[in-house]
Amino acid sequence: MSGEQRHTEPVDVHLILRRETAEGPQVLLSRRAGPVYAAGLWHLPSGHLDGPHEDVVIALVREARGRPAS
């Protein structure tokens, strides 16, 4: 392999949490806040993997809790 850096792409994870209630199904959404793309809009909890070796499940848990990347 040459000394050149390999091409990489960011990986974005999206979480769909659905629960049944007496009033019908509910889906967890969050509202984008701060100086970010689509601020103020509702969306599924999502975010990029925190580095090339972060596990997808760990990233989904982090995003569901609303914690920033470490």
All heavy atoms as TSV, in Angstrom:
chain	resi	resn	atom	element	x	y	z
A	1	MET	N	N	0.844	-1.169	0.000
A	1	MET	CA	C	0.000	0.000	0.000
A	1	MET	C	C	0.889	1.232	0.000
A	1	MET	O	O	1.887	1.303	0.686
A	1	MET	CB	C	-0.904	-0.017	1.234
A	1	MET	CG	C	-1.954	1.036	1.220
A	1	MET	SD	S	-3.130	0.678	2.564
A	1	MET	CE	C	-3.769	2.285	2.773
A	2	SER	N	N	0.501	2.234	-0.778
A	2	SER	CA	C	1.297	3.450	-0.866
A	2	SER	C	C	1.120	4.296	0.388
A	2	SER	O	O	0.276	4.034	1.230
A	2	SER	CB	C	0.882	4.254	-2.103
A	2	SER	OG	O	-0.422	4.773	-1.925
A	3	GLY	N	N	1.910	5.381	0.505
A	3	GLY	CA	C	1.828	6.269	1.648
A	3	GLY	C	C	0.664	7.239	1.577
A	3	GLY	O	O	0.502	8.072	2.452
A	4	GLU	N	N	-0.157	7.159	0.531
A	4	GLU	CA	C	-1.283	8.072	0.396
A	4	GLU	C	C	-2.405	7.699	1.356
A	4	GLU	O	O	-2.626	6.543	1.663
A	4	GLU	CB	C	-1.828	8.025	-1.035
A	4	GLU	CG	C	-0.853	8.525	-2.072
A	4	GLU	CD	C	-1.436	8.464	-3.471
A	4	GLU	OE1	O	-2.676	8.502	-3.607
A	4	GLU	OE2	O	-0.653	8.376	-4.429
A	5	GLN	N	N	-3.127	8.733	1.799
A	5	GLN	CA	C	-4.262	8.489	2.690
A	5	GLN	C	C	-5.432	7.957	1.870
A	5	GLN	O	O	-5.688	8.419	0.757
A	5	GLN	CB	C	-4.671	9.779	3.388
A	5	GLN	CG	C	-5.736	9.582	4.425
A	5	GLN	CD	C	-6.039	10.869	5.183
A	5	GLN	OE1	O	-5.527	11.926	4.865
A	5	GLN	NE2	N	-6.889	10.758	6.183
A	6	ARG	N	N	-6.156	6.992	2.415
A	6	ARG	CA	C	-7.304	6.402	1.726
A	6	ARG	C	C	-8.493	7.336	1.798
A	6	ARG	O	O	-8.658	8.097	2.747
A	6	ARG	CB	C	-7.668	5.065	2.352
A	6	ARG	CG	C	-6.540	4.051	2.200
A	6	ARG	CD	C	-6.963	2.737	2.717
A	6	ARG	NE	N	-7.967	2.194	1.793
A	6	ARG	CZ	C	-8.444	0.981	1.829
A	6	ARG	NH1	N	-8.028	0.163	2.757
A	6	ARG	NH2	N	-9.339	0.565	0.973
A	7	HIS	N	N	-9.344	7.255	0.811
A	7	HIS	CA	C	-10.579	8.047	0.772
A	7	HIS	C	C	-11.536	7.529	1.846
A	7	HIS	O	O	-11.702	6.335	2.021
A	7	HIS	CB	C	-11.228	7.912	-0.602
A	7	HIS	CG	C	-12.544	8.598	-0.696
A	7	HIS	ND1	N	-12.647	9.956	-0.848
A	7	HIS	CD2	C	-13.804	8.131	-0.649
A	7	HIS	CE1	C	-13.930	10.299	-0.897
A	7	HIS	NE2	N	-14.655	9.196	-0.777
A	8	THR	N	N	-12.146	8.444	2.594
A	8	THR	CA	C	-13.114	8.054	3.613
A	8	THR	C	C	-14.396	8.854	3.433
A	8	THR	O	O	-14.390	9.941	2.862
A	8	THR	CB	C	-12.579	8.302	5.035
A	8	THR	OG1	O	-12.305	9.700	5.186
A	8	THR	CG2	C	-11.312	7.510	5.298
A	9	GLU	N	N	-15.472	8.312	3.916
A	9	GLU	CA	C	-16.785	8.969	3.895
A	9	GLU	C	C	-17.339	8.963	5.307
A	9	GLU	O	O	-17.204	7.972	6.020
A	9	GLU	CB	C	-17.762	8.217	2.973
A	9	GLU	CG	C	-17.410	8.263	1.510
A	9	GLU	CD	C	-17.607	9.637	0.893
A	9	GLU	OE1	O	-18.444	10.413	1.397
A	9	GLU	OE2	O	-16.905	9.931	-0.086
A	10	PRO	N	N	-18.000	10.056	5.719
A	10	PRO	CA	C	-18.626	10.033	7.043
A	10	PRO	C	C	-19.807	9.068	7.054
A	10	PRO	O	O	-20.507	8.921	6.056
A	10	PRO	CB	C	-19.099	11.474	7.247
A	10	PRO	CG	C	-19.195	12.043	5.872
A	10	PRO	CD	C	-18.203	11.312	5.030
A	11	VAL	N	N	-20.000	8.396	8.175
A	11	VAL	CA	C	-21.126	7.488	8.333
A	11	VAL	C	C	-22.116	8.130	9.291
A	11	VAL	O	O	-21.745	8.548	10.387
A	11	VAL	CB	C	-20.675	6.113	8.874
A	11	VAL	CG1	C	-21.869	5.217	9.138
A	11	VAL	CG2	C	-19.707	5.459	7.906
A	12	ASP	N	N	-23.353	8.257	8.870
A	12	ASP	CA	C	-24.401	8.860	9.678
A	12	ASP	C	C	-25.358	7.760	10.131
A	12	ASP	O	O	-25.757	6.921	9.323
A	12	ASP	CB	C	-25.152	9.903	8.844
A	12	ASP	CG	C	-25.955	10.868	9.681
A	12	ASP	OD1	O	-25.482	11.234	10.764
A	12	ASP	OD2	O	-27.054	11.249	9.250
A	13	VAL	N	N	-25.698	7.767	11.419
A	13	VAL	CA	C	-26.634	6.780	11.957
A	13	VAL	C	C	-27.955	7.473	12.272
A	13	VAL	O	O	-27.983	8.626	12.679
A	13	VAL	CB	C	-26.067	6.089	13.216
A	13	VAL	CG1	C	-24.844	5.273	12.871
A	13	VAL	CG2	C	-25.743	7.088	14.305
A	14	HIS	N	N	-29.046	6.778	12.045
A	14	HIS	CA	C	-30.390	7.283	12.341
A	14	HIS	C	C	-31.113	6.247	13.188
A	14	HIS	O	O	-31.033	5.055	12.918
A	14	HIS	CB	C	-31.187	7.521	11.046
A	14	HIS	CG	C	-30.600	8.589	10.194
A	14	HIS	ND1	N	-31.047	9.877	10.216
A	14	HIS	CD2	C	-29.596	8.557	9.304
A	14	HIS	CE1	C	-30.352	10.600	9.377
A	14	HIS	NE2	N	-29.462	9.819	8.806
A	15	LEU	N	N	-31.833	6.728	14.186
A	15	LEU	CA	C	-32.519	5.834	15.105
A	15	LEU	C	C	-34.025	6.033	14.999
A	15	LEU	O	O	-34.510	7.161	15.049
A	15	LEU	CB	C	-32.065	6.130	16.544
A	15	LEU	CG	C	-32.714	5.323	17.648
A	15	LEU	CD1	C	-32.373	3.839	17.494
A	15	LEU	CD2	C	-32.257	5.834	19.000
A	16	ILE	N	N	-34.753	4.938	14.849
A	16	ILE	CA	C	-36.214	4.979	14.863
A	16	ILE	C	C	-36.673	4.236	16.111
A	16	ILE	O	O	-36.508	3.022	16.214
A	16	ILE	CB	C	-36.828	4.338	13.600
A	16	ILE	CG1	C	-36.357	5.068	12.362
A	16	ILE	CG2	C	-38.354	4.353	13.705
A	16	ILE	CD1	C	-36.770	4.405	11.052
A	17	LEU	N	N	-37.192	5.004	17.086
A	17	LEU	CA	C	-37.747	4.410	18.304
A	17	LEU	C	C	-39.262	4.565	18.248
A	17	LEU	O	O	-39.769	5.677	18.182
A	17	LEU	CB	C	-37.216	5.123	19.546
A	17	LEU	CG	C	-35.803	4.778	19.980
A	17	LEU	CD1	C	-35.380	5.626	21.167
A	17	LEU	CD2	C	-35.695	3.313	20.327
A	18	ARG	N	N	-39.954	3.440	18.280
A	18	ARG	CA	C	-41.415	3.434	18.168
A	18	ARG	C	C	-41.984	2.670	19.349
A	18	ARG	O	O	-41.440	1.641	19.751
A	18	ARG	CB	C	-41.821	2.742	16.866
A	18	ARG	CG	C	-43.291	2.691	16.616
A	18	ARG	CD	C	-43.547	2.033	15.257
A	18	ARG	NE	N	-44.933	2.041	14.929
A	18	ARG	CZ	C	-45.737	0.988	15.012
A	18	ARG	NH1	N	-45.266	-0.167	15.434
A	18	ARG	NH2	N	-46.992	1.089	14.668
A	19	ARG	N	N	-43.068	3.209	19.913
A	19	ARG	CA	C	-43.737	2.491	20.996
A	19	ARG	C	C	-45.242	2.583	20.793
A	19	ARG	O	O	-45.755	3.548	20.225
A	19	ARG	CB	C	-43.339	3.031	22.360
A	19	ARG	CG	C	-43.890	4.397	22.655
A	19	ARG	CD	C	-43.512	4.830	24.050
A	19	ARG	NE	N	-43.937	6.196	24.288
A	19	ARG	CZ	C	-43.676	6.872	25.381
A	19	ARG	NH1	N	-42.975	6.304	26.347
A	19	ARG	NH2	N	-44.088	8.095	25.528
A	20	GLU	N	N	-45.904	1.561	21.269
A	20	GLU	CA	C	-47.365	1.523	21.196
A	20	GLU	C	C	-47.933	2.109	22.481
A	20	GLU	O	O	-47.470	1.783	23.573
A	20	GLU	CB	C	-47.851	0.082	21.022
A	20	GLU	CG	C	-47.439	-0.547	19.711
A	20	GLU	CD	C	-48.053	0.121	18.499
A	20	GLU	OE1	O	-49.185	0.641	18.596
A	20	GLU	OE2	O	-47.394	0.119	17.443
A	21	THR	N	N	-48.925	2.970	22.357
A	21	THR	CA	C	-49.605	3.551	23.516
A	21	THR	C	C	-51.108	3.366	23.322
A	21	THR	O	O	-51.560	2.946	22.244
A	21	THR	CB	C	-49.296	5.049	23.670
A	21	THR	OG1	O	-49.900	5.757	22.588
A	21	THR	CG2	C	-47.803	5.312	23.680
A	22	ALA	N	N	-51.871	3.702	24.325
A	22	ALA	CA	C	-53.334	3.603	24.227
A	22	ALA	C	C	-53.871	4.512	23.125
A	22	ALA	O	O	-54.886	4.226	22.509
A	22	ALA	CB	C	-53.973	3.964	25.566
A	23	GLU	N	N	-53.154	5.619	22.856
A	23	GLU	CA	C	-53.581	6.554	21.811
A	23	GLU	C	C	-53.052	6.178	20.436
A	23	GLU	O	O	-53.390	6.827	19.441
A	23	GLU	CB	C	-53.106	7.976	22.153
A	23	GLU	CG	C	-53.752	8.599	23.374
A	23	GLU	CD	C	-53.131	8.103	24.669
A	23	GLU	OE1	O	-51.917	7.809	24.697
A	23	GLU	OE2	O	-53.873	7.973	25.655
A	24	GLY	N	N	-52.222	5.165	20.355
A	24	GLY	CA	C	-51.643	4.744	19.082
A	24	GLY	C	C	-50.128	4.798	19.131
A	24	GLY	O	O	-49.544	5.122	20.163
A	25	PRO	N	N	-49.477	4.485	18.021
A	25	PRO	CA	C	-48.010	4.452	18.010
A	25	PRO	C	C	-47.412	5.851	18.144
A	25	PRO	O	O	-47.992	6.836	17.691
A	25	PRO	CB	C	-47.669	3.840	16.657
A	25	PRO	CG	C	-48.868	4.063	15.816
A	25	PRO	CD	C	-50.047	4.101	16.733
A	26	GLN	N	N	-46.254	5.900	18.801
A	26	GLN	CA	C	-45.487	7.136	18.929
A	26	GLN	C	C	-44.076	6.880	18.424
A	26	GLN	O	O	-43.530	5.795	18.593
A	26	GLN	CB	C	-45.417	7.602	20.381
A	26	GLN	CG	C	-46.739	8.003	20.969
A	26	GLN	CD	C	-46.587	8.433	22.427
A	26	GLN	OE1	O	-45.621	8.099	23.105
A	26	GLN	NE2	N	-47.576	9.173	22.902
A	27	VAL	N	N	-43.474	7.916	17.816
A	27	VAL	CA	C	-42.100	7.843	17.324
A	27	VAL	C	C	-41.313	8.973	17.973
A	27	VAL	O	O	-41.779	10.115	18.031
A	27	VAL	CB	C	-42.042	7.973	15.780
A	27	VAL	CG1	C	-40.610	8.017	15.282
A	27	VAL	CG2	C	-42.789	6.821	15.118
A	28	LEU	N	N	-40.125	8.661	18.479
A	28	LEU	CA	C	-39.274	9.656	19.110
A	28	LEU	C	C	-38.681	10.582	18.059
A	28	LEU	O	O	-38.062	10.123	17.092
A	28	LEU	CB	C	-38.136	8.991	19.893
A	28	LEU	CG	C	-37.116	9.941	20.525
A	28	LEU	CD1	C	-37.778	10.747	21.654
A	28	LEU	CD2	C	-35.914	9.180	21.031
A	29	LEU	N	N	-38.867	11.883	18.230
A	29	LEU	CA	C	-38.251	12.896	17.385
A	29	LEU	C	C	-37.507	13.880	18.271
A	29	LEU	O	O	-37.793	14.004	19.455
A	29	LEU	CB	C	-39.312	13.655	16.576
A	29	LEU	CG	C	-40.114	12.854	15.564
A	29	LEU	CD1	C	-41.198	13.732	14.943
A	29	LEU	CD2	C	-39.217	12.282	14.479
A	30	SER	N	N	-36.565	14.582	17.688
A	30	SER	CA	C	-35.892	15.664	18.403
A	30	SER	C	C	-35.869	16.883	17.489
A	30	SER	O	O	-36.038	16.775	16.283
A	30	SER	CB	C	-34.479	15.255	18.825
A	30	SER	OG	O	-33.688	14.939	17.704
A	31	ARG	N	N	-35.691	18.035	18.102
A	31	ARG	CA	C	-35.676	19.285	17.340
A	31	ARG	C	C	-34.237	19.785	17.268
A	31	ARG	O	O	-33.558	19.886	18.276
A	31	ARG	CB	C	-36.561	20.323	18.009
A	31	ARG	CG	C	-36.735	21.565	17.187
A	31	ARG	CD	C	-37.744	22.475	17.827
A	31	ARG	NE	N	-38.781	22.702	16.847
A	31	ARG	CZ	C	-39.945	23.235	17.115
A	31	ARG	NH1	N	-40.256	23.573	18.340
A	31	ARG	NH2	N	-40.816	23.422	16.160
A	32	ARG	N	N	-33.796	20.088	16.058
A	32	ARG	CA	C	-32.432	20.561	15.864
A	32	ARG	C	C	-32.276	21.953	16.464
A	32	ARG	O	O	-33.101	22.819	16.234
A	32	ARG	CB	C	-32.079	20.572	14.386
A	32	ARG	CG	C	-32.131	19.160	13.791
A	32	ARG	CD	C	-31.738	19.132	12.352
A	32	ARG	NE	N	-30.402	19.599	12.109
A	32	ARG	CZ	C	-29.297	18.866	12.195
A	32	ARG	NH1	N	-29.402	17.605	12.532
A	32	ARG	NH2	N	-28.125	19.376	11.950
A	33	ALA	N	N	-31.226	22.146	17.254
A	33	ALA	CA	C	-31.012	23.416	17.940
A	33	ALA	C	C	-29.613	23.945	17.663
A	33	ALA	O	O	-28.694	23.185	17.361
A	33	ALA	CB	C	-31.207	23.234	19.443
A	34	GLY	N	N	-29.472	25.237	17.796
A	34	GLY	CA	C	-28.166	25.863	17.636
A	34	GLY	C	C	-27.881	26.220	16.195
A	34	GLY	O	O	-28.735	26.090	15.315
A	35	PRO	N	N	-26.668	26.636	15.928
A	35	PRO	CA	C	-26.278	27.046	14.568
A	35	PRO	C	C	-25.913	25.837	13.698
A	35	PRO	O	O	-24.762	25.632	13.334
A	35	PRO	CB	C	-25.076	27.957	14.812
A	35	PRO	CG	C	-24.448	27.398	16.051
A	35	PRO	CD	C	-25.595	26.891	16.892
A	36	VAL	N	N	-26.908	25.017	13.414
A	36	VAL	CA	C	-26.695	23.797	12.625
A	36	VAL	C	C	-27.618	23.798	11.416
A	36	VAL	O	O	-28.578	24.566	11.343
A	36	VAL	CB	C	-26.960	22.525	13.470
A	36	VAL	CG1	C	-25.982	22.437	14.623
A	36	VAL	CG2	C	-28.384	22.505	13.995
A	37	TYR	N	N	-27.335	22.917	10.482
A	37	TYR	CA	C	-28.185	22.760	9.315
A	37	TYR	C	C	-29.607	22.406	9.761
A	37	TYR	O	O	-29.800	21.580	10.634
A	37	TYR	CB	C	-27.622	21.646	8.423
A	37	TYR	CG	C	-28.525	21.263	7.281
A	37	TYR	CD1	C	-28.639	22.075	6.168
A	37	TYR	CD2	C	-29.282	20.108	7.341
A	37	TYR	CE1	C	-29.479	21.738	5.121
A	37	TYR	CE2	C	-30.133	19.751	6.306
A	37	TYR	CZ	C	-30.217	20.583	5.201
A	37	TYR	OH	O	-31.052	20.244	4.175
A	38	ALA	N	N	-30.606	23.041	9.178
A	38	ALA	CA	C	-32.028	22.784	9.430
A	38	ALA	C	C	-32.419	23.039	10.888
A	38	ALA	O	O	-33.264	22.335	11.440
A	38	ALA	CB	C	-32.400	21.363	8.997
A	39	ALA	N	N	-31.804	24.053	11.508
A	39	ALA	CA	C	-32.118	24.383	12.904
A	39	ALA	C	C	-33.614	24.626	13.063
A	39	ALA	O	O	-34.261	25.235	12.212
A	39	ALA	CB	C	-31.338	25.614	13.343
A	40	GLY	N	N	-34.176	24.115	14.161
A	40	GLY	CA	C	-35.593	24.296	14.461
A	40	GLY	C	C	-36.503	23.235	13.869
A	40	GLY	O	O	-37.679	23.173	14.211
A	41	LEU	N	N	-35.986	22.384	13.005
A	41	LEU	CA	C	-36.809	21.340	12.383
A	41	LEU	C	C	-36.763	20.055	13.203
A	41	LEU	O	O	-35.789	19.765	13.900
A	41	LEU	CB	C	-36.329	21.064	10.960
A	41	LEU	CG	C	-36.431	22.225	9.982
A	41	LEU	CD1	C	-35.926	21.804	8.610
A	41	LEU	CD2	C	-37.846	22.770	9.898
A	42	TRP	N	N	-37.833	19.271	13.107
A	42	TRP	CA	C	-37.920	17.977	13.785
A	42	TRP	C	C	-37.237	16.913	12.934
A	42	TRP	O	O	-37.286	16.958	11.698
A	42	TRP	CB	C	-39.379	17.603	14.018
A	42	TRP	CG	C	-40.038	18.505	15.004
A	42	TRP	CD1	C	-40.802	19.597	14.725
A	42	TRP	CD2	C	-39.982	18.407	16.429
A	42	TRP	NE1	N	-41.225	20.190	15.883
A	42	TRP	CE2	C	-40.744	19.484	16.956
A	42	TRP	CE3	C	-39.374	17.537	17.311
A	42	TRP	CZ2	C	-40.896	19.686	18.314
A	42	TRP	CZ3	C	-39.533	17.744	18.666
A	42	TRP	CH2	C	-40.287	18.802	19.157
A	43	HIS	N	N	-36.620	15.931	13.582
A	43	HIS	CA	C	-35.940	14.856	12.863
A	43	HIS	C	C	-35.772	13.647	13.776
A	43	HIS	O	O	-35.967	13.734	14.989
A	43	HIS	CB	C	-34.568	15.322	12.365
A	43	HIS	CG	C	-33.599	15.562	13.489
A	43	HIS	ND1	N	-32.587	14.688	13.778
A	43	HIS	CD2	C	-33.503	16.551	14.406
A	43	HIS	CE1	C	-31.898	15.142	14.822
A	43	HIS	NE2	N	-32.438	16.272	15.217
A	44	LEU	N	N	-35.397	12.539	13.184
A	44	LEU	CA	C	-35.035	11.352	13.963
A	44	LEU	C	C	-33.697	11.612	14.646
A	44	LEU	O	O	-32.855	12.322	14.095
A	44	LEU	CB	C	-34.892	10.136	13.047
A	44	LEU	CG	C	-36.155	9.649	12.343
A	44	LEU	CD1	C	-35.795	8.603	11.298
A	44	LEU	CD2	C	-37.135	9.099	13.350
A	45	PRO	N	N	-33.476	11.070	15.834
A	45	PRO	CA	C	-32.150	11.198	16.440
A	45	PRO	C	C	-31.106	10.611	15.486
A	45	PRO	O	O	-31.260	9.493	14.989
A	45	PRO	CB	C	-32.256	10.358	17.716
A	45	PRO	CG	C	-33.715	10.328	18.034
A	45	PRO	CD	C	-34.406	10.338	16.711
A	46	SER	N	N	-30.083	11.388	15.208
A	46	SER	CA	C	-29.070	10.939	14.259
A	46	SER	C	C	-27.769	11.681	14.500
A	46	SER	O	O	-27.727	12.693	15.186
A	46	SER	CB	C	-29.545	11.187	12.821
A	46	SER	OG	O	-29.661	12.576	12.579
A	47	GLY	N	N	-26.712	11.169	13.914
A	47	GLY	CA	C	-25.409	11.821	13.993
A	47	GLY	C	C	-24.351	10.963	13.333
A	47	GLY	O	O	-24.600	9.833	12.932
A	48	HIS	N	N	-23.161	11.538	13.214
A	48	HIS	CA	C	-22.045	10.823	12.596
A	48	HIS	C	C	-21.368	9.910	13.616
A	48	HIS	O	O	-21.399	10.183	14.818
A	48	HIS	CB	C	-21.009	11.816	12.071
A	48	HIS	CG	C	-21.474	12.585	10.894
A	48	HIS	ND1	N	-21.446	13.945	10.851
A	48	HIS	CD2	C	-22.009	12.194	9.732
A	48	HIS	CE1	C	-21.924	14.370	9.705
A	48	HIS	NE2	N	-22.281	13.316	9.006
A	49	LEU	N	N	-20.743	8.866	13.099
A	49	LEU	CA	C	-19.900	8.045	13.956
A	49	LEU	C	C	-18.751	8.911	14.455
A	49	LEU	O	O	-18.240	9.763	13.723
A	49	LEU	CB	C	-19.334	6.849	13.190
A	49	LEU	CG	C	-20.309	5.749	12.789
A	49	LEU	CD1	C	-19.559	4.625	12.082
A	49	LEU	CD2	C	-21.074	5.214	13.967
A	50	ASP	N	N	-18.341	8.712	15.694
A	50	ASP	CA	C	-17.264	9.477	16.301
A	50	ASP	C	C	-15.945	8.766	16.027
A	50	ASP	O	O	-15.369	8.140	16.906
A	50	ASP	CB	C	-17.525	9.620	17.800
A	50	ASP	CG	C	-16.536	10.551	18.475
A	50	ASP	OD1	O	-15.887	11.346	17.765
A	50	ASP	OD2	O	-16.421	10.484	19.707
A	51	GLY	N	N	-15.479	8.844	14.809
A	51	GLY	CA	C	-14.224	8.202	14.420
A	51	GLY	C	C	-14.463	6.887	13.713
A	51	GLY	O	O	-15.562	6.323	13.754
A	52	PRO	N	N	-13.428	6.377	13.073
A	52	PRO	CA	C	-13.580	5.175	12.240
A	52	PRO	C	C	-13.820	3.892	13.014
A	52	PRO	O	O	-14.233	2.899	12.435
A	52	PRO	CB	C	-12.252	5.100	11.478
A	52	PRO	CG	C	-11.281	5.828	12.341
A	52	PRO	CD	C	-12.074	6.912	13.031
A	53	HIS	N	N	-13.602	3.904	14.322
A	53	HIS	CA	C	-13.741	2.663	15.079
A	53	HIS	C	C	-14.903	2.672	16.065
A	53	HIS	O	O	-15.033	1.751	16.863
A	53	HIS	CB	C	-12.431	2.341	15.809
A	53	HIS	CG	C	-11.272	2.232	14.876
A	53	HIS	ND1	N	-11.145	1.223	13.951
A	53	HIS	CD2	C	-10.210	3.042	14.679
A	53	HIS	CE1	C	-10.056	1.399	13.245
A	53	HIS	NE2	N	-9.463	2.499	13.666
A	54	GLU	N	N	-15.750	3.729	16.023
A	54	GLU	CA	C	-16.904	3.737	16.927
A	54	GLU	C	C	-17.946	2.750	16.432
A	54	GLU	O	O	-18.243	2.671	15.246
A	54	GLU	CB	C	-17.529	5.131	17.016
A	54	GLU	CG	C	-18.702	5.157	17.987
A	54	GLU	CD	C	-19.332	6.525	18.158
A	54	GLU	OE1	O	-19.349	7.301	17.203
A	54	GLU	OE2	O	-19.805	6.799	19.266
A	55	ASP	N	N	-18.502	2.011	17.353
A	55	ASP	CA	C	-19.545	1.040	17.053
A	55	ASP	C	C	-20.856	1.769	16.741
A	55	ASP	O	O	-21.178	2.778	17.379
A	55	ASP	CB	C	-19.715	0.131	18.271
A	55	ASP	CG	C	-20.708	-0.964	18.035
A	55	ASP	OD1	O	-20.338	-1.988	17.470
A	55	ASP	OD2	O	-21.882	-0.771	18.437
A	56	VAL	N	N	-21.612	1.267	15.779
A	56	VAL	CA	C	-22.875	1.888	15.380
A	56	VAL	C	C	-23.860	1.926	16.545
A	56	VAL	O	O	-24.548	2.931	16.753
A	56	VAL	CB	C	-23.485	1.136	14.170
A	56	VAL	CG1	C	-24.861	1.661	13.844
A	56	VAL	CG2	C	-22.581	1.264	12.957
A	57	VAL	N	N	-23.934	0.863	17.333
A	57	VAL	CA	C	-24.860	0.824	18.465
A	57	VAL	C	C	-24.481	1.884	19.501
A	57	VAL	O	O	-25.346	2.586	20.032
A	57	VAL	CB	C	-24.908	-0.593	19.096
A	57	VAL	CG1	C	-25.754	-0.592	20.346
A	57	VAL	CG2	C	-25.425	-1.601	18.084
A	58	ILE	N	N	-23.196	2.032	19.780
A	58	ILE	CA	C	-22.739	3.057	20.727
A	58	ILE	C	C	-23.126	4.442	20.225
A	58	ILE	O	O	-23.590	5.294	20.982
A	58	ILE	CB	C	-21.210	2.971	20.935
A	58	ILE	CG1	C	-20.803	1.615	21.488
A	58	ILE	CG2	C	-20.710	4.107	21.820
A	58	ILE	CD1	C	-21.304	1.319	22.866
A	59	ALA	N	N	-22.955	4.682	18.946
A	59	ALA	CA	C	-23.322	5.980	18.357
A	59	ALA	C	C	-24.823	6.231	18.479
A	59	ALA	O	O	-25.248	7.348	18.804
A	59	ALA	CB	C	-22.896	6.039	16.897
A	60	LEU	N	N	-25.639	5.207	18.241
A	60	LEU	CA	C	-27.091	5.373	18.354
A	60	LEU	C	C	-27.515	5.675	19.786
A	60	LEU	O	O	-28.362	6.535	20.026
A	60	LEU	CB	C	-27.809	4.113	17.853
A	60	LEU	CG	C	-27.796	3.906	16.349
A	60	LEU	CD1	C	-28.360	2.541	15.998
A	60	LEU	CD2	C	-28.571	5.003	15.652
A	61	VAL	N	N	-26.907	4.999	20.754
A	61	VAL	CA	C	-27.221	5.263	22.161
A	61	VAL	C	C	-26.825	6.692	22.511
A	61	VAL	O	O	-27.580	7.422	23.155
A	61	VAL	CB	C	-26.522	4.234	23.083
A	61	VAL	CG1	C	-26.633	4.644	24.540
A	61	VAL	CG2	C	-27.104	2.852	22.853
A	62	ARG	N	N	-25.639	7.123	22.076
A	62	ARG	CA	C	-25.184	8.481	22.356
A	62	ARG	C	C	-26.149	9.506	21.776
A	62	ARG	O	O	-26.532	10.471	22.432
A	62	ARG	CB	C	-23.775	8.684	21.772
A	62	ARG	CG	C	-23.266	10.111	21.896
A	62	ARG	CD	C	-21.827	10.281	21.420
A	62	ARG	NE	N	-21.431	9.548	20.248
A	62	ARG	CZ	C	-21.641	9.952	18.999
A	62	ARG	NH1	N	-22.292	11.061	18.754
A	62	ARG	NH2	N	-21.206	9.233	17.983
A	63	GLU	N	N	-26.574	9.309	20.548
A	63	GLU	CA	C	-27.485	10.252	19.902
A	63	GLU	C	C	-28.858	10.244	20.567
A	63	GLU	O	O	-29.475	11.280	20.718
A	63	GLU	CB	C	-27.600	9.945	18.412
A	63	GLU	CG	C	-26.317	10.180	17.639
A	63	GLU	CD	C	-25.829	11.606	17.691
A	63	GLU	OE1	O	-26.646	12.543	17.831
A	63	GLU	OE2	O	-24.607	11.819	17.607
A	64	ALA	N	N	-29.340	9.079	20.982
A	64	ALA	CA	C	-30.639	9.001	21.645
A	64	ALA	C	C	-30.617	9.735	22.982
A	64	ALA	O	O	-31.604	10.341	23.383
A	64	ALA	CB	C	-31.053	7.544	21.845
A	65	ARG	N	N	-29.488	9.695	23.664
A	65	ARG	CA	C	-29.355	10.385	24.944
A	65	ARG	C	C	-29.116	11.886	24.760
A	65	ARG	O	O	-29.192	12.633	25.719
A	65	ARG	CB	C	-28.200	9.790	25.742
A	65	ARG	CG	C	-28.519	8.420	26.272
A	65	ARG	CD	C	-27.382	7.886	27.085
A	65	ARG	NE	N	-27.758	6.626	27.699
A	65	ARG	CZ	C	-26.917	5.761	28.210
A	65	ARG	NH1	N	-25.615	6.031	28.210
A	65	ARG	NH2	N	-27.329	4.650	28.741
A	66	GLY	N	N	-28.756	12.297	23.530
A	66	GLY	CA	C	-28.511	13.706	23.272
A	66	GLY	C	C	-27.153	14.173	23.729
A	66	GLY	O	O	-26.929	15.348	23.952
A	67	ARG	N	N	-26.216	13.253	23.862
A	67	ARG	CA	C	-24.861	13.607	24.299
A	67	ARG	C	C	-24.000	13.957	23.106
A	67	ARG	O	O	-24.078	13.322	22.054
A	67	ARG	CB	C	-24.207	12.437	25.038
A	67	ARG	CG	C	-24.892	12.110	26.333
A	67	ARG	CD	C	-24.177	11.010	27.044
A	67	ARG	NE	N	-24.867	10.689	28.277
A	67	ARG	CZ	C	-24.575	9.654	29.028
A	67	ARG	NH1	N	-23.614	8.841	28.667
A	67	ARG	NH2	N	-25.246	9.419	30.133
A	68	PRO	N	N	-23.124	14.954	23.244
A	68	PRO	CA	C	-22.205	15.284	22.155
A	68	PRO	C	C	-21.143	14.202	22.001
A	68	PRO	O	O	-20.914	13.414	22.917
A	68	PRO	CB	C	-21.568	16.592	22.611
A	68	PRO	CG	C	-21.730	16.606	24.090
A	68	PRO	CD	C	-22.985	15.821	24.384
A	69	ALA	N	N	-20.501	14.192	20.849
A	69	ALA	CA	C	-19.425	13.228	20.608
A	69	ALA	C	C	-18.295	13.504	21.566
A	69	ALA	O	O	-18.030	14.639	21.939
A	69	ALA	CB	C	-18.941	13.341	19.166
A	70	SER	N	N	-17.585	12.453	21.986
A	70	SER	CA	C	-16.480	12.618	22.944
A	70	SER	C	C	-15.219	13.066	22.234
A	70	SER	O	O	-15.054	12.978	21.078
A	70	SER	CB	C	-16.237	11.313	23.675
A	70	SER	OG	O	-16.006	10.246	22.776
